[in-house]
Amino acid sequence: MQLTAQPTSSTSSTNSTSPATRAAVRDADGMAVAAFILGLVGLLVLNVFLGPIAIALAVVALWRGTARRGRAFLGLGLGIADLVVLVAFMQMDSSVSWSF
């Protein structure tokens, strides 16, 4: 199912984006969404792993020019928050991991 109309012959000749460019932007959009989800989940579990991965994915998505810049920035912020939560709990427990 397609949500957008197919380009006609008059608009396809003026369309300067190649299929490779559209695929790269779509990949960057996926990275932005993945960064957001991993950052959000990382607040609860495995923040030592998911935080840095969320930060890396968000930075790469922003560098590649994602259309979902807000989601990438949220993923970046949540990844940083994951590490801040980890450091805060490490200071409270004096250990590398935290538990309730």
C-alpha positions in Angstrom: 0.0 0.0 0.0 1.4 3.4 -0.9 0.4 6.5 1.0 1.7 8.9 -1.6 0.9 9.4 -5.2 3.2 8.0 -7.9 5.2 10.8 -9.7 4.0 11.5 -13.2 6.4 11.7 -16.1 6.5 15.5 -15.9 7.4 15.6 -12.2 9.8 12.6 -12.3 12.2 14.5 -14.7 12.4 17.5 -12.3 12.8 15.3 -9.2 16.5 15.5 -8.4 16.5 13.0 -5.5 17.8 9.6 -6.5 16.6 6.3 -5.0 19.9 6.0 -3.2 19.4 9.4 -1.6 15.9 8.5 -0.5 17.1 5.2 1.0 19.9 7.0 2.9 17.4 9.5 4.4 15.0 6.6 5.3 17.9 4.8 7.0 18.8 7.9 8.9 15.1 8.2 9.9 15.2 4.6 11.2 18.4 5.4 13.2 16.6 8.4 14.8 13.7 6.3 15.8 16.0 3.5 17.1 18.0 6.1 19.1 14.8 7.4 20.7 13.5 3.9 21.6 16.9 2.7 22.9 17.3 5.8 25.0 13.8 5.4 26.5 14.3 1.7 27.3 17.8 2.5 28.6 16.3 4.6 31.4 15.0 1.4 32.9 17.4 -1.4 32.0 20.9 -1.8 30.6 21.6 1.9 30.6 25.4 1.3 30.5 24.9 -0.3 27.0 21.8 1.3 25.6 22.8 4.9 26.5 26.0 5.0 24.4 24.3 3.2 21.5 21.4 5.7 21.6 23.9 8.6 21.5 25.8 7.1 18.6 22.7 6.4 16.6 21.3 9.9 17.2 24.6 11.6 16.2 24.8 9.5 13.0 21.2 10.2 12.1 21.7 13.9 12.6 24.9 13.8 10.5 23.2 12.0 7.7 20.4 14.6 7.6 17.4 12.8 9.0 13.9 14.2 8.5 13.1 13.3 12.1 15.5 15.7 13.8 13.3 16.1 16.9 13.3 12.3 17.5 17.0 12.2 17.0 17.5 15.0 19.5 15.2 13.2 21.9 17.3 10.0 21.5 20.5 12.0 22.1 19.0 13.6 25.2 17.7 10.2 26.5 21.0 8.6 25.9 22.8 11.2 27.9 20.1 10.9 30.6 20.8 7.1 30.7 24.4 7.8 31.5 23.5 10.4 34.1 21.1 8.0 35.8 23.8 5.3 35.8 26.3 7.7 37.4 23.8 8.9 40.0 22.9 5.3 41.0 26.6 4.3 41.0 27.3 7.1 43.4 24.5 6.1 45.7 25.3 2.4 45.7 29.1 2.6 45.2 28.9 -0.1 42.6 29.0 -0.4 38.8 25.4 -1.5 38.5 22.2 -0.4 40.2 19.2 -2.3 41.6 16.0 -1.4 43.4 
